[in-house]
Amino acid sequence: LIKRMNSRHTTTSSYHPQSNGTAERFNKTFITKLAKMLSGDLSKWSEIIEPARFAYNTTPISSLKASPFKILYGRDVYDFRIEEMVGKESCHNKTLEDIDRVRKELVKQAKERRKRKLLH
């Protein structure tokens, strides 16, 4: 799996959080998000954990310029509540516009590749 994902496996020292900065940064961010959502009422943590996880996974990370969800699935999350607010037809039209925009960009890239191959 690691080879297929073009990634690498690294190990860290036990009981030495400085050696695993990425995980520690996630923990800090997630705990901060949980604390804000709990507003001091720790008894509700089991109700808040899933919404907090969803919020983290769908919030863009500045260094990655995308949310964890978008990086994993290649698209933004579908939120049915948006459809309820603006209407199903509006969301459908937006999706069609996005598909058309991507299609046009792919056609443009294909034409450029074909042109480069003909010139070389």
N, C-alpha and C positions, 0 to 999 in steps of 0.2 A: 504494500500500500504506500509506503513511504517513497519508494522509487517511482511508482505510478503518479504520485502527486508532485514529483520533482521537489521533494522536501528532504529534510535531514533530521535524524534523531539525536537529541542532545540530552545529556544527563546533568543533574545538578547535585550539589552537596546537601546532605540532610541537615536540617536545623540551621540553614544559612540562607535566609530569604533573599539576600542581596544577589545571590547567584541565579535567581529565577525571577528577573524583573518583570517579564511579561505577565506571569501568573499573579505576582504581587500587585501589579497595576490593575489587573482585572478585579482582584479581591477588593482593593481600595475603592474603585469605581462602583462596584456592585454594592458594597456595604453602605457607601454614601447614598446611593439611590434607594436602598431599602430603608435607611434611617429617615430620609425625607418622606417616603411614602407611609411609614409607620407613624410619624408625628408623635413619637414618644409612647405610643400604645403597643408595647411589645407582645401583647397577647394575640394580636392579629397577624403575626408574621407568617403563619401558614396560609392565610388568605392573600397575602401580599406577594409571596415569593414568585408565583407564576406571572402576575402582571409586571413585576420588576424584571424578571428574566426576559419577557417579551419586549419591554421597553429597552433593555440593554441590547438585545439582538437586532432591534429595528432602528436604533439610533446610529447615525453615521459616526465613524471614528475619524478624526481629522487626519491622522497620519496615513490612513488607508484610503481616505476620500470615499468611503462607502460603509454601509452597515455590515455587521457580521452575516446577517440574513442574505443580503445582496451578494456578498462574496461567495457564500456557500451555494446559493440557488441561481445566481445570475440575474435576479430581478428583485424589484421591491415587493414587500409583503402585500397581499391583497387584504384589504380591510373592508368588510361588508358595511361597517358603520358609515364610511365615506359615501358608499352607494346610497344609503338611506338618506343622508343629508342632501346630496346634490341630485339624486335621481339616477335610476339604473341606466337610462338612455344616455345621460351625460357621461357616465363612466365608460359605457360601451363605445361611444364616439371617441373618447380620449384614448382608449385602447387601440381602436382602429387607426387613429392618427399616429400613435407610437409605432404600430406595426408598419404603416406606410413609410414613416420616416426611416426606420431601420432598413426596410427593403430598399429604399432609394440609396441609402448609404452603401449597402452591400453591392448593389448594381454598380455604383460609381467605383468602388474598390476593385471589383472584378474587371471593369473596363480598363482601369489604370494598370492592373497586372497584365492583362492581355496586350496592352499597348507596349509595356516595358519588354515583354517577351518578344514581340515583333521587332523591336528596335535592336535587340541584342542577338 
